Amino acid sequence: MKKIFLALIATAVLSLAEATALSSTEQEDPGISKLRSKCDNNNTLACVNLAMAYYSGDGVKQDYEKSKELNSKACNLGDGWGCTTLGASYEYGKGAEQDYKKATELYSKACDLKNSIACGNLGVLYYSGKGVKQDYKKATELLSKACDLQEGRGCYNLGLLYASGEGAKQDYKKASELYLKACDLKHGESCHNLGILYEKGEGVKQSYQKADQFYSKACDLEVAEGCYNLGASYYLGNHTKQDYKKANELFSRTCDLGYSIGCYALGFWYASGEGIEQDFEKAINLYSRACDLGHSTGCYSLGVLYSSSESAKQDYKKASELYSKACDLGNGLGCSDLGVLYEQGKVIEQNHNKANELYSKACDLDVGEGCNSLGVLYESGKGVKQDFEKAKDLYSKACNLGDGLGCVNLGALYEQGEGVKQDYQIANKLFSKACDLEIAEGCYNLGFLYHSGYGVNQDYKKASELYSKACDLEYGIGCHNLGFLYYSGAGTKQDYEKASELFSKACDLEAGEGCDGLGHLYESGKGVKQDYRIANKLFSKACDLEIAEGCNNLGYLYESGKGVKKDKSMAKKYYGKACNLGIKRSCYTYKKLNEQGF
């Protein structure tokens, strides 16, 4: 429900049918001359119409001062329209210096002359306290008078007062009656608001059918929100039979009416391809229109498309510009994603300080990803002084905002005792929350606690369930650890074949431990046919992924000549890498081969 109190700029909606543009000879248009003659004879309607011509520059050279003089003459002659339009000039500072006090005097005179718009505008000024002392009671009286004079916006604004409870006791029933009257007077926003009341069942008996009827009427009156809500009804199929074609037409019309949310919604629809043929070209066009209309999520979503290879228009520079615009418009996700680009330095020059600023802004906008990313910078000391306490606070905020990675990182601090007192039970709860949020690392870390018995009773069955979930979420190390349980028969029946499948998936997911584990199976012939050449390739990949055991095992194959030509120099190389990665026995073998002259 709208709560913003809207005023209508008073303009005399009178036709200048006789007036056209000036001729090429610069002689005054006959229609303008006729109006001028009538005005000179104190015809107030002619004066007001001539004032409008000067105000708009229609048929004459635009002249706000002349427009003001003509409206003043009409007003002095007792014409309500003249007083109203002159009052509007003072209220909005168009053609006259802004003066709310003067505007209230003119609206008051026009209202006494039963000009409905003047009564409504004066009511708004009393509501807002501009030019007069704020007086809700007086505002209500004036809006009521405007409504009685069949001014739809007066009924609408009075309805807003009753619906919001601002300046009047909240009364949805009264609001619905006023909206209905205004709607019958072809005030579109009132039809829309009445539709909302029927949808929610506030002040009227809930009726989705009537809600859609009023949304439809609002849409016919060019109210974009009405078209949008009706489109949403057809899209979701909640109130009426689902009809994507009709929804598409309505969202499209909403967008054409300049409603940014409509452009965004239609763009999102084309991008997702749900119930419609996926079309990134159309999505880009619609997101762009939404963005141009100031819709921050439209800018952000357009940036996401440009950063994605799916759209066939991948352009990280363009994406960064759009993230920046979204961020400037208050979209925290835009700030966060732009921060990632600055932190990574792949598209724009790496700048941890800039990343820090952007993550901080995103976090202030309650975007959990921003808080988590900022926490990572404080934990690592990149772009800021290392501060585990600050990292803890940021991870905590991220977690509370529903960011699973924030929960994981906070849990890791408690697990390791960095910046906080070590507490496995708190870590357990945080990893559990992250896992419930479908964060694979949370499931894996929780599984590891049950596997190792840290802070909980050791439970291989529970560990296997959690590793399994992590693996299903495409977390390679989770697949590896589950495979290890099958390999060792811990908490489950020993099954080398199952272990090989899980190690293989882990390796495909670039988890080097999986490559090493699978290589060991091929080396030993457990669960698979023994094949030293395949083992060699797997140990090599594990070593490239910085897995010390993979390097050590590869060194052994070269030393023994299994699956490869015996080469002790190559063996020494891989033992050396394994040594550097922390395996002491590899250091011993490296030293021995070195002493032998290899």
Secondary structure, DSSP 8 states (H G I E B T S, - for coil): ---S------------TT-----TT----HHHHHHHHHHHTT-HHHHHHHHHHHHHTSSS---HHHHHHHHHHHHHTT-HHHHHHHHHHHHHTSSS---HHHHHHHHHHHHHTT-HHHHHHHHHHHHHTSSS---HHHHHHHHHHHHHTT-HHHHHHHHHHHHHTSSS---HHHHHHHHHHHHHTT-HHHHHHHHHHHHHTSSS---HHHHHHHHHHHHHTT-HHHHHHHHHHHHH-SSS---HHHHHHHHHHHHHTT-HHHHHHHHHHHHHTSSS---HHHHHHHHHHHHHTT-HHHHHHHHHHHHSGGGS---HHHHHHHHHHHHHTT-HHHHHHHHHHHHH-SSS---HHHHHHHHHHHHHTT-HHHHHHHHHHHHHTSSS---HHHHHHHHHHHHHTT-HHHHHHHHHHHHHTSSS---HHHHHHHHHHHHHTT-HHHHHHHHHHHHHTSSS---HHHHHHHHHHHHHTT-HHHHHHHHHHHHHTSSS---HHHHHHHHHHHHHTT-HHHHHHHHHHHHHTSSS---HHHHHHHHHHHHHTT-HHHHHHHHHHHHHTSSS---HHHHHHHHHHHHHTT-HHHHHHHHHHHHTT-
